[in-house]
């Protein structure tokens, strides 16, 4: 795999790790075993180590468990002093969150936005990644550098220009295509500006580079078109990379706060994070529905994480760069 | 059959085939490239252009460096937004790095439940910032879990941590050190696994204990890793927005104690509709972040994290 032409971008490691099937390499330090007399000390040390680790893990988990516990309480229960579990279990927090405070609608909006962005990233990043990895065309390296360069452009710099573009230009362009009075200071805008990301494209390209060429050559000999080769040969082989891109994109856009905070102004289009942000200031101490909404925001990501942990870990570099 | 097709192709000429491949290549990258040009590359120049105008709702008169001059004398920007962002960065970066490294060293041992520990330490980095911030607000409320625990330990603290001017920012620092430590852990883990095993074997033969091995062998060998994590952490800290927005509100309360540079930019653009001025803030922030990145590239060149 040629990495000569690449700047030091961490997702490279991620793509390589994905390409390596199975568990990550176990390159831990060598343990000194087999020396008599040390065994007892070793055992005591490992008991202490495990205890400390479980304590730290518990410390990491407590905030989440506490929010789940509170989401099943009555409001009176949250004010009545400390108790580990709810004194009266109730789902009224969820009821209120869904019906009184509209989080049912917000959940749907989050799913629509994150779903659309994920599908579009999968398609555009794999198509572009395939072209950058396999097809030869003049200016390919320059264009790819340009893609990687976008990783250095912070969202904050883009805030004002993109906001003005979405208000002024894009609606008028779309108007020329026959869609009049289209607005992009809403859900459509949030989706539009995140259709594909450089880290998605980079991850796909790096993965395609690790796939042996034999299969494509066979397809080529059979007279398959480039699109068919992409669709029938490359995509089925790129499962792990597609999974990583899909999961990371979904997680990022599901949690997204910055662009939704700027572009979602109509309540009916709020996502869960924006709903939570607004709720926090309107109803400061209505803890059970707030915790229910927080659980709602966390649960899908937790489920994804439990099932697909490997892809999260492999793709962390990409996510870290995105911030 | 296949051979016949191949022969026909060859007959059509290689040059032709190359042109077709190139055209298909351009076709496949056209949409992503158009997207990156329109929504990433172009806005960089456009932001600078906007920053040279007195641009409110509509484009106003050209003011040259006027917005930058105003920014230079803007007390709220320097005394609150920049100051808080720097304080935040100075404290949160070492905390994140230390926590991340400690966790990475732990889960890099050949221990049981390694996957579980790694997952448990990493998960807070993945959860929505809005959810984490509201859980933290609840736990750090005046009668919240944290004050209850403190009370049992003999410390009496009755104020909500996020609503007091002197505790709001430190609380956010603590919160973010916790949530991001998992990401830093994974970066360090990649660096740790790049260290060859024979180095440790040599240290073991020399009779070095675990503590000594860590400080004399592991820690210095992690140098590229340290630097990478440092830069990622600094860039992330300079861009801090979510927690300030969620906890202090758009105004960065109480009394600007949670106002950050990005929150200030957001306020100028979305609340005050001063697009020209907000664009200038964005350009200054970008220049700063770009410099940090450049220093990293110059010092470490093509060094990879792993």
Interface residues (C-beta under 8 A of the other chain):
Chain A: X7 X8 X10 X12 X13 X16 X24 X25 X26 X27 X28 X29 X30 X31 X32 X46 X49 X50 X53 X56 X57 X60 X61 X63 X64 X66 X67 X70 X79 X82 X124 X125 X127 X128 X130 X131 X132 X135 X136 X137 X138 X140 X143 X146 X147 X149 X150 X152 X153 X154 X155 X156 X157 X158 X159 X160 X161 X162 X163 X164 X165 X193 X195 X196 X198 X201 X221 X222 X223 X226 X227 X230 X251 X254 X255 X257 X258 X261 X262 X272 X273 X274 X276 X277 X280 X281 X285 X287 X290 X291 X293 X294 X295 X297 X298 X301 X302 X305 X306 X309 X312 X313 X316 X317 X319 X320 X321 X323
Chain B: X2 X3 X5 X6 X9 X18 X21 X22 X23 X24 X25 X26 X28 X29 X31 X32 X33 X35 X36 X37 X38 X39 X40 X41 X42 X43 X44 X46 X47 X50 X103 X106 X108 X109 X110 X111 X112 X115 X116 X117 X118 X119 X120 X121 X122 X123 X124 X126 X127 X128 X129 X130 X131 X132 X133 X134 X135 X136 X137 X138 X139 X141 X143 X145 X148 X178 X183 X186 X187 X190 X192 X193 X194 X195 X197 X200 X201 X204 X213 X218 X228 X232 X235 X236 X239 X241 X242 X245 X246 X249 X262 X265 X266 X269 X270 X275 X278 X279 X282 X283 X285 X286 X289 X290 X293 X297 X300 X301 X302 X303 X304 X305 X306
